[in-house]
């Protein structure tokens, strides 16, 4: 008798007839996702968040997740990508290296390589230039390289001479005023 009962039962879904299944909306535009939810008698609630992997304006995920069963009229949170967070290179020229590193961190960027260059008019560690340049818009966390003054002055004319002789040579070649 049990075998007859088991074989005569019609298989049915576990989902009630009035339930709605959350569709997979990931990767589509919010407008299209909203339209699909409306077709299922569901309400979309947009939540914007930064995401570097999903294009700006496209759906990242939903809550409840795709495939879950909900009642008609249920509110579905639709997480939409704002795209990758961007940062602008601040003015760093003329700052000391430590101050420049702090300014980069405040802007959401990181310190890249630091190259020293001789510049007799600047104190050691003063930023001469940046790469990328001030005002450039970059993905947050991108490294910015600095060229800083070494604090050294290179003099090619005094090599191999005594300091007093080099000073006399400079005095002789200096323009008279």
N, C-alpha and C positions, 0 to 999 in steps of 0.2 A: 504494500500500500504506500509506503514511503517513497519508493522508487517512482511510482506513478505520479505522486504529488510533486516531486522534484523535477521530473521531466515535463510536467504540464505548466509549470510556473513560467510566465513570460519574463525574460530578462528586462530590467528597467534601469534607467540611470538613477544614481543616488541624488541627483539634483532635482529639487521640486520643480513643477511646471512653471511656477511664477518666478523662479530664480534667474539671475543673470550671471553669465561668466565674464570676468574681466578679460577683454581682448589684449593681445600683446601689442602695445603701442610704442615700444622702444624704437628710436631712430626716426620716427615720423614727426612732422611738424606739430606744434601744439594745436593749430587750427584743425588739422585732419584728425588728430586724436580726440579733440573735443567733439567733432562731428560723429565719430564712431561711438563714443560713449553715449551721445544723445540718441543714436539709433537703438542702443540697448536700454534706453530709459534710465541712464545713469548720469549723475552730475559731476562735471569736472571742476576741480579746485586746483588752480595753477600755483606751483611753488617753484620759484626761480632759484637756481644755485649754480655756482661756478663748476665747470667741468672741462678739463683739457682734452678729454677723449671723445666727447660728443659735440657736434657742431652747434653753434649758437642757434637757439630757437627750436631745437629738436628735443624730443622726449628722452630722458635718461632712464626712468623707471616709474612705476606706479605703486601706490599703496591703497588698497590691497594689491598684491602682485597679480600679474597675468595668470589666468587659469583658475583663480579663486572664484567661488560662488558668493553672490551677494543678492540682496533684495532689490527690486526695482526702486529707483529714486535714491539709491545709495550714493553718497559723496565719495568720489575717487580722487585722491591726491595725485596730481600729474606733475612730476619733477621735470622741469625744463632747463636745459643748459643755457647759461649766460656766456658760454665760451670760456676760453682760457683767461685767467686773470692777467691783466697787463700792468706794467709799471713804466714810469718815465724816468730817464736818466736825469738826475738833478745836476745843477751847476756844481762842479767839483774843482775847477781850475782855481788855483790860489789857496785852496785849503791844504792843511797838513794831511798826511796820509791817514792818520788815525781818525781825524774828523771826516775825511772822505769815506772811509770804511763805515763809519757810523751813519753818514747820510745815505749811503747805498742800502744799508740794512733797513733804515727807516722807510726808504722808497720801495722795499720789497725785492731788492736786487742783492747780488753777492759780489764780493771783491774777487776779481780774477788775478791775472799776473801783474806784477809790479816791476816795471823796467826803470832803471835809473839812467838819467842823462845829465851830463855836465851842463850847468847853467850858472854863470858867475853872478847873475843878478837875483837868484832865488836861494832861500835857505834850504838846507837838506830836508827832504821829505815833502816839499811843497809840490802839489799836483800841477804839472805842466799841461797835460792833455789826457783825454779819455778815449777809449774805443769800446763800444759805440759812443757817439758824441752826445753832449747835453741836448735834452729834448726828444731824443729818440724813444719810441715806444717799443718795449720788449716784453716777452713773456716773464711773469714774475719768477724770481729765482735765477734769472740769467746772470752770468758773470760779466762784470765790466772791468776792463783792463785799464791800468793807470800807467802814465809815464810821470815820474817824480824827479825832482832835482836831487842830484847826488850830494851837493854841498861841496864839491871839489871843483877847483879851477885848474884847468890843464894849461901848462905853459911849455911850449915846445922849444923856446929860445934859450932856456936856462939849463938844459940837460948837459950834465958833465962840467958845469962851471960852478964856481963858488958863489954864494949868495951875494957877496959884495960886488963881484964882477958883473953878475946879472943885473943888479940894481944900477950900476954905472952905465951898462949898455942900454937899459930901458930909459934912463935919464937922457942919454945922448940922442936917442931916436924919438923921444917925445916931442911933439910940436911945441914951439916957443909961443908964449902968449904975451 
